[in-house]
């Protein structure tokens, strides 16, 4: 079973324990990590100055930040549109198909609610 990534707090405490003179093997056993992981953290800290976790990039956004103004214009023009309708409008305007989930996350990130009028 794959373990989750160690939090930055665990990394800091583990590296501090090693700095205090404890052995890598003992610290790894205490924090339930592999010694090679702690050695990698030490190498990273030596190389970059920080032993904290690096950002993990995900896939590129289908509605990038530079297109969010376009989406806001679509939302103004079609205030009563559902997420599925917004997806269809986005496909028609930008030739990029997005899922309802993607559209919902983007609209939420913009701080816009889709409360419908009656």
C-alpha positions in Angstrom: 0.0 0.0 0.0 1.3 3.4 -0.9 1.8 5.8 1.9 0.8 9.5 1.7 3.5 12.1 1.4 5.0 13.3 4.7 3.8 16.7 5.8 6.3 19.6 6.0 6.0 19.4 9.8 7.3 15.8 9.8 10.1 16.7 7.4 11.2 19.7 9.6 11.1 17.6 12.8 13.0 14.7 11.2 15.7 17.0 9.7 16.0 18.8 13.1 16.5 15.4 14.8 19.2 14.5 12.3 20.8 18.0 12.9 20.8 17.2 16.6 23.1 14.2 15.9 20.6 11.3 15.8 21.3 8.7 13.2 19.3 8.6 9.9 18.2 5.1 10.6 16.9 5.9 14.1 15.0 9.0 12.9 13.6 7.1 9.9 12.3 4.4 12.2 10.8 6.9 14.6 9.0 8.8 11.9 8.1 5.6 10.0 10.0 6.6 6.8 12.6 4.8 4.8 16.1 6.0 5.5 16.6 6.6 1.8 13.7 9.1 2.0 15.5 11.0 4.8 18.7 11.0 2.9 16.8 12.5 -0.1 15.4 15.2 2.1 18.9 16.0 3.4 20.3 16.2 -0.2 17.4 18.4 -1.2 18.0 20.7 1.7 21.7 20.9 0.9 21.0 21.6 -2.8 18.1 24.1 -2.4 18.3 25.3 1.2 14.9 23.8 2.1 13.9 20.3 3.0 10.2 21.1 2.6 8.1 19.4 0.0 8.2 20.8 -3.5 5.0 21.7 -5.4 3.5 18.8 -7.3 2.3 20.0 -10.6 -0.9 18.5 -11.9 -2.3 18.6 -15.4 -2.7 22.0 -17.1 -6.0 23.8 -16.6 -8.4 23.5 -19.5 -9.7 27.0 -18.5 -6.4 28.8 -17.9 -6.2 32.0 -15.8 -5.8 34.2 -18.8 -9.2 33.0 -20.1 -11.1 33.5 -16.9 -12.1 37.0 -18.0 -13.8 35.3 -21.0 -15.6 33.0 -18.7 -16.8 35.9 -16.6 -18.2 37.5 -19.7 -20.0 34.3 -20.6 -21.4 34.1 -17.1 -22.6 37.7 -17.4 -24.3 37.1 -20.7 -25.9 33.8 -19.7 -26.6 34.3 -16.0 -29.2 31.5 -15.8 -27.1 28.9 -17.6 -26.4 25.6 -15.9 -22.9 24.2 -15.7 -23.6 21.8 -18.6 -24.8 24.8 -20.7 -21.7 26.7 -19.8 -19.6 23.8 -20.9 -21.4 23.8 -24.3 -20.9 27.5 -24.6 -17.2 27.2 -23.7 -16.8 24.5 -26.4 -18.5 26.6 -29.0 -16.4 29.7 -28.2 -13.0 28.2 -27.5 -13.1 24.7 -29.1 -12.1 23.2 -25.8 -14.4 20.6 -24.2 -14.5 20.7 -20.4 -16.4 18.6 -18.0 -19.1 19.9 -15.7 -16.7 19.3 -12.7 -14.0 21.4 -14.3 -16.5 24.2 -15.1 -17.8 24.0 -11.5 -14.3 24.2 -10.0 -13.4 27.2 -12.2 -16.6 29.1 -11.4 -16.1 28.4 -7.7 -12.5 29.6 -7.9 -13.8 32.9 -9.5 -16.0 33.2 -6.4 -19.2 33.2 -8.5 -22.3 31.4 -7.4 -24.8 30.0 -10.0 -28.0 30.7 -8.0 -30.8 30.6 -10.5 -33.6 33.2 -10.7 -37.2 32.0 -10.8 
